[in-house]
């Protein structure tokens, strides 16, 4: 499907996949096309649009695409027929009976595979630690409508731009409550356009209102749909919280709804943003207060139902933190699966299915690939170490001009610093640093040493010791010795 964690890296390694076909659903490929446009020299060449229940064949392997419900349109699971047995990959999924019939998880197809016999199930584990069933989108829609109806001012809803069904619900709520819809933020605008073009989103009959025309309507007639629920630095909501947005300012009477979860790692930034929005006079509502967001991932009862339909001989939990994988395996045990049929696998481990047996048979190197400007994966550890060092302790550049033959100091030492100290205090410290360098130079000139590399190393040693003693800091020192 088209979530960022599934397609975001593709533009960076597509050039390495020359001649390899790409399969995806219409909405997923449309999102990928938009993403590829941002990367010069990258293009989608050989790609194929697939639909649920389509089958493609690769030599002895057949792959059938199975419709699943998630928090974005056009999501698929995979039924993979191999000479060693059938493998089912759930993809990210949930069971939501309130979804449109064309978006519900195809339980009948999963049951068909269960009847045929499944050797291995790879299943979403994100919410394996949560009891019961996941909240339905209908319940979220009802709560959002209650909130919007009760408010007398502007309502601003921040969400994941890919959550088209949530956007659809908000547009319908706006129609029923007499509000104009304003889409704010590039991703919300682009995703809504693509979804509308493909028939996944029905825009209001009068269309959406341009941001610059909001002043034509009273606040109680406006519903803004925007990005920034995770407090991303340049997102609409973050800019509003810091009073930096070109067109939008938080006004007294505004209600801001964060219709999303707090992604682990973002909590501090989100909390800071919420505090700032409250300081500016907004009422802020989020999912910890009331059900304004539903997860796109199955809870334990849903995982249990999938296991009972597919009846796999082996289970590998996927897509979750380690604790979620452990919880999912425990669910398999509770459902009577044999211990030898349960396997916990981490990134990089190789799993082999042969003669009905599943084993770990090796490991490949995996990890994060650092993207640095136009460079992908070519940044050495030493570069990252230097950057971290610079960010923590700053940089000192001592400059000296010397006679090439004699090593006599003609000019300097001058010292330039960045990120080391405030200018007021810096003057005194730099004068003492220069004095240390002059002492060093006096000693060197008496020995007759004039090798440039040796001189640079001595300058580095003296200043490193000086700043450590003087300030308890270890700035990066880059000597510049100019020979005449």
C-alpha positions in Angstrom: 0.0 0.0 0.0 1.0 3.6 -0.3 2.1 4.6 3.2 5.4 6.4 3.5 7.1 3.5 5.4 6.2 1.2 2.4 7.0 3.3 -0.6 9.2 6.2 0.7 12.5 4.6 -0.1 11.6 3.4 -3.6 12.8 6.6 -5.5 16.3 6.1 -3.9 16.8 2.5 -5.1 14.7 2.4 -8.3 17.7 3.1 -10.4 19.3 -0.1 -9.1 16.2 -2.1 -10.1 16.5 -1.6 -13.9 14.5 -4.2 -15.7 12.6 -5.5 -12.6 8.8 -5.0 -12.9 6.9 -3.2 -10.2 3.3 -4.2 -9.2 0.9 -2.1 -7.2 -2.6 -0.9 -6.8 -3.8 2.2 -8.6 -3.7 4.5 -5.6 -0.3 3.2 -4.4 1.3 3.7 -7.8 -0.3 7.2 -8.1 1.3 8.2 -4.8 4.6 6.7 -5.9 4.4 8.7 -9.2 4.0 11.9 -7.3 7.0 11.0 -5.0 9.2 10.1 -8.0 8.6 13.5 -9.5 10.6 15.0 -6.6 13.7 13.1 -7.7 15.4 14.2 -10.9 16.5 11.4 -13.2 14.2 8.8 -11.5 11.2 7.4 -13.3 8.8 4.5 -13.1 9.3 2.4 -16.2 8.0 -1.1 -16.0 5.0 -1.1 -13.7 1.7 -2.9 -13.6 -1.6 -1.9 -11.9 -3.2 -4.9 -10.0 -6.5 -5.4 -8.3 -7.8 -7.7 -5.6 -8.0 -11.3 -6.8 -5.6 -10.7 -9.7 -3.0 -13.4 -10.1 0.6 -13.0 -11.5 3.0 -15.8 -12.1 6.8 -15.7 -11.7 8.2 -19.1 -12.9 6.9 -21.7 -10.4 5.5 -19.1 -8.1 2.0 -17.6 -8.3 0.9 -14.5 -6.3 -2.7 -13.6 -5.7 -3.6 -10.2 -4.4 -6.2 -10.1 -1.5 -8.1 -7.0 -0.5 -7.5 -5.9 3.1 -8.8 -2.9 5.1 -6.3 -0.4 6.5 -6.0 3.3 7.0 -5.4 4.1 3.3 -7.2 2.9 0.1 -6.1 0.1 -2.1 -4.3 -2.2 0.4 -3.4 -5.8 -0.4 -2.4 -9.0 1.3 -0.6 -11.7 -0.7 -1.4 -15.4 -1.3 1.8 -16.9 -2.6 1.8 -20.4 -4.1 5.3 -22.0 -4.1 6.6 -25.6 -4.7 7.1 -25.8 -0.9 3.6 -24.8 0.0 1.3 -21.7 0.3 2.5 -18.6 2.1 0.1 -15.9 3.1 1.4 -12.4 3.9 -1.3 -10.3 5.6 0.1 -6.8 4.9 -1.1 -4.1 7.2 -4.7 -4.9 8.0 -7.7 -4.6 10.3 -11.3 -5.9 10.3 -13.8 -3.0 10.0 -17.3 -4.0 9.1 -18.3 -0.4 8.8 -16.0 0.1 5.8 -17.4 0.3 2.3 -17.9 -3.3 0.9 -15.1 -2.6 -1.6 -12.7 -1.8 1.2 -13.4 -4.6 3.7 -10.9 -7.3 4.4 -11.7 -10.3 2.1 -12.2 -12.9 4.8 -13.8 -15.3 2.3 -10.5 -15.4 0.3 -8.4 -16.0 3.5 -10.8 -18.8 4.4 -10.3 -20.4 1.0 -6.6 -20.5 1.5 -7.1 -22.0 4.9 -9.1 -24.8 3.3 -6.4 -25.5 0.8 -3.7 -25.6 3.5 -1.3 -22.8 4.4 2.3 -23.6 5.2 3.2 -20.2 6.6 1.4 -17.0 7.7 3.3 -13.7 8.0 0.9 -11.5 9.9 0.8 -7.8 11.1 1.7 -7.5 14.8 1.5 -3.8 15.4 -1.4 -4.1 17.9 -0.8 -7.6 19.1 -0.7 -6.3 22.7 -4.2 -4.7 22.5 -7.2 -6.7 23.5 -10.5 -6.9 21.7 -11.2 -5.3 18.3 -9.9 -2.1 16.9 -12.1 1.0 16.8 -14.1 1.3 13.6 -14.0 4.4 11.4 -17.7 4.8 11.8 -17.3 5.3 15.5 -14.5 7.9 14.9 -16.8 9.7 12.4 -19.6 9.8 14.9 -17.4 11.4 17.5 -15.9 13.9 15.1 -19.4 15.0 14.1 -20.4 15.5 17.7 -17.4 17.7 18.3 -17.9 19.7 15.1 -21.6 20.2 15.7 -21.0 21.5 19.2 -18.4 24.1 18.3 -19.3 27.7 17.4 -15.9 28.7 15.9 -13.5 27.3 13.4 -12.7 23.6 13.6 -9.3 22.4 12.4 -8.7 18.7 12.0 -5.1 17.4 11.6 -4.6 13.9 10.3 -2.4 11.7 8.2 -2.8 12.9 4.6 -3.2 9.4 3.3 -6.3 8.7 5.5 -8.7 9.2 2.6 -11.7 7.6 4.4 -11.3 10.0 7.3 -11.1 13.0 4.9 -14.3 11.7 3.2 -16.1 11.5 6.5 -15.0 15.0 7.4 -16.2 16.4 4.0 -19.6 14.7 4.6 -19.8 16.1 8.1 -19.0 19.5 6.8 -22.0 19.2 4.4 -24.3 18.2 7.2 -23.2 21.0 9.5 -23.1 23.8 6.9 -19.4 24.3 6.9 -17.0 24.9 4.0 -14.1 22.5 3.6 -10.6 24.0 3.4 -7.7 21.7 2.5 -4.4 23.0 3.9 -1.0 21.4 3.3 0.6 20.0 0.2 0.1 16.3 1.0 -3.5 16.7 1.9 -4.2 18.6 -1.3 -2.3 16.2 -3.5 -3.6 13.0 -1.9 -7.2 14.3 -2.1 -6.8 15.2 -5.7 -5.4 11.7 -6.6 -8.1 9.9 -4.5 -10.8 12.0 -6.3 -9.4 11.2 -9.7 -9.4 7.5 -8.9 -12.9 7.5 -7.4 -11.9 7.0 -3.8 -13.0 10.4 -2.7 -16.2 12.4 -3.4 -15.5 16.1 -3.1 -18.3 18.5 -1.9 -20.6 19.5 -4.7 -19.4 23.1 -4.4 -15.8 21.9 -4.2 -13.3 22.9 -1.5 -12.6 26.5 -0.5 -9.3 28.1 -1.3 -7.2 29.0 1.8 -7.0 32.7 0.6 -10.9 33.0 0.6 -11.5 32.0 4.2 -12.1 35.6 5.2 -15.3 35.5 3.1 -16.9 33.2 5.6 -17.5 33.4 9.4 -15.5 31.0 11.6 -18.4 28.8 12.4 -18.8 28.0 8.7 -15.3 26.7 8.2 -13.8 23.2 8.6 -10.0 23.0 7.9 -8.4 19.6 7.1 -4.7 19.8 7.5 -1.4 18.0 8.2 0.9 18.3 11.2 -0.6 15.8 13.7 2.9 14.6 14.5 4.4 18.1 15.0 6.6 17.8 11.9 8.8 20.9 11.8 7.4 22.6 8.6 3.9 21.2 8.8 0.8 23.5 8.9 0.0 22.9 12.5 3.6 23.4 13.7 3.8 26.6 11.8 0.5 27.8 13.3 1.7 26.8 16.8 4.8 29.0 16.3 2.8 31.8 14.6 4.9 31.3 11.4 2.2 30.3 8.9 1.8 32.7 6.0 -2.0 32.7 6.0 -3.2 31.0 9.2 -3.2 32.3 12.8 -4.7 30.5 15.8 -7.8 32.5 16.9 -9.8 32.5 20.1 -12.6 30.0 19.7 -10.7 27.7 17.4 -11.0 23.9 18.1 -8.1 21.8 16.9 -8.5 18.1 16.7 -5.5 15.8 16.3 -7.2 12.9 14.6 -4.2 10.5 14.8 -2.1 8.6 17.3 1.1 9.9 18.9 3.7 7.9 17.0 6.4 6.7 19.5 9.3 9.2 19.5 7.1 12.1 18.6 5.4 12.6 22.0 7.6 15.4 23.2 7.3 17.5 20.0 3.5 16.9 19.9 3.1 17.9 23.5 5.1 21.0 23.0 3.0 21.9 20.0 -0.3 21.3 21.9 0.9 23.5 24.7 1.7 26.4 22.3 -1.7 26.0 20.5 -3.4 26.2 23.9 -1.4 29.3 24.8 -2.7 30.9 21.7 -6.3 30.3 22.7 -7.2 27.1 20.9 -9.1 24.2 22.4 -7.1 21.0 21.5 -8.6 17.6 21.4 -6.7 14.4 20.8 -7.2 10.6 20.9 -6.1 10.2 24.6 -9.1 12.4 25.5 -11.8 10.9 23.3 -11.9 8.5 20.3 -11.0 10.8 17.4 -8.7 8.3 15.8 -8.9 4.6 14.9 -5.8 2.5 14.3 -5.4 0.8 10.9 -3.9 -2.3 12.5 -5.7 -5.4 13.9 -6.1 -6.0 17.6 -5.8 -9.4 19.2 -9.4 -10.6 18.4 -8.9 -9.7 14.8 -5.5 -11.5 14.7 -7.1 -14.5 16.3 -9.9 -14.5 13.6 -7.3 -14.4 10.8 -5.4 -17.3 12.4 -8.5 -19.4 12.7 -9.4 -18.8 9.0 -6.0 -19.3 7.6 -5.0 -22.2 9.9 -1.3 -22.0 9.1 1.2 -24.7 10.1 3.8 -22.0 10.8 3.4 -18.4 12.0 6.0 -15.6 11.7 4.8 -12.3 13.2 5.9 -9.2 11.3 5.5 -5.4 11.3 5.8 -4.5 15.0 8.3 -3.9 17.7 10.0 -7.0 19.3 7.4 -7.0 22.2 4.6 -7.1 19.7 6.1 -10.1 17.9 6.4 -11.9 21.2 2.7 -11.1 22.0 1.6 -12.4 18.6 3.5 -15.7 19.1 1.8 -16.1 22.5 -1.5 -15.6 20.7 -0.6 -18.5 18.4 0.2 -20.7 21.4 -3.1 -19.8 23.0 -4.8 -21.0 19.8 -3.1 -24.4 20.0 -0.3 -23.9 17.5 2.7 -26.3 18.0 5.8 -24.6 19.4 7.8 -25.8 16.3 5.4 -23.9 14.1 6.1 -20.5 15.8 9.2 -18.5 14.7 10.3 -15.1 15.8 12.4 -13.5 13.1 14.4 -10.2 13.1 15.5 -8.1 10.2 18.3 -9.7 8.3 17.6 -13.3 9.3 17.0 -15.8 6.4 14.1 -18.2 6.8 13.9 -21.3 4.6 10.7 -23.3 4.1 11.6 -26.8 2.8 9.8 -30.1 3.1 7.2 -28.6 5.4 9.9 -27.5 7.8 10.7 -23.9 8.7 14.2 -22.9 9.8 16.6 -20.0 10.2 19.4 -20.6 7.8 21.6 -17.5 7.8 21.8 -13.8 7.9 22.3 -10.9 5.5 23.5 -7.4 6.3 20.6 -5.0 6.7 20.3 -1.6 8.3 19.5 2.1 7.7 20.9 3.7 4.6 21.8 7.3 5.1 20.6 9.8 2.5 22.8 12.9 2.4 21.8 15.3 -0.3 22.4 13.5 -3.6 24.4 10.8 -1.9 22.7 7.5 -0.9 24.5 5.2 1.5 28.0 6.6 0.8 28.5 8.5 4.0 31.3 7.1 6.1 31.1 6.7 9.9 33.9 9.3 10.3 31.8 11.9 8.5 28.8 11.4 10.9 31.2 11.4 13.9 32.7 14.7 12.8 29.2 16.2 12.3 28.2 15.1 15.7 31.4 16.5 17.2 30.8 19.8 15.4 27.3 20.1 16.7 28.3 19.5 20.3 31.6 21.4 20.6 31.9 23.7 17.6 34.9 24.4 15.5 38.2 26.3 15.8 40.3 27.4 12.8 43.8 28.7 13.7 45.4 30.5 10.7 49.2 31.2 10.4 51.4 32.3 7.6 55.0 31.0 7.7 58.1 31.2 5.6 58.5 27.9 3.8 62.2 27.6 4.2 62.8 28.7 7.7 59.4 28.1 9.4 59.5 31.7 10.6 56.0 33.1 11.6 55.1 35.9 9.2 51.5 36.6 10.2 49.1 35.4 12.9 48.1 33.4 14.7 44.5 34.4 13.9 41.7 32.2 15.2 38.2 31.8 13.8 35.6 29.9 15.8 32.0 28.7 15.2 29.7 27.4 17.9 32.3 27.5 20.6 31.3 30.5 22.8 29.6 33.9 23.0 31.6 36.7 21.4 31.8 38.7 24.7 33.7 36.0 26.5 35.4 34.7 23.4 37.9 37.7 23.1 39.8 36.9 26.3 39.9 33.2 25.7 41.1 33.6 22.1 43.9 36.0 23.2 45.1 33.3 25.7 44.9 30.7 22.9 47.0 32.8 20.6 49.5 33.3 23.4 49.7 29.5 23.7 50.3 29.1 20.0 53.1 31.7 20.0 54.8 29.9 22.9 54.6 26.7 20.9 56.0 28.4 17.8 58.9 29.8 19.7 59.8 26.3 20.9 59.4 24.8 17.4 61.5 27.5 15.8 64.4 26.8 18.2 64.4 23.2 17.1 64.3 24.1 13.4 61.3 22.0 12.5 59.3 23.3 9.5 57.4 20.2 8.2 53.8 21.5 7.5 52.1 18.3 8.6 54.1 18.2 11.8 53.3 21.8 12.5 49.5 21.3 12.0 49.5 18.3 14.4 51.4 20.3 17.0 48.9 23.2 16.7 46.0 20.7 17.0 47.5 19.2 20.1 48.2 22.5 21.9 44.7 23.9 21.2 42.9 20.7 22.1 44.6 20.7 25.5 44.0 24.4 25.9 40.2 24.3 25.2 39.8 21.1 27.3 41.4 22.8 30.3 39.9 26.3 29.8 36.3 25.3 28.9 35.9 21.5 29.3 35.2 21.3 25.6 36.7 19.5 22.7 36.0 21.6 19.5 37.0 20.3 16.1 40.4 22.0 15.3 41.3 22.6 11.7 44.8 24.3 11.5 45.5 26.3 8.3 49.2 26.9 7.8 50.0 29.0 4.7 53.6 28.7 3.4 55.3 31.6 1.6 
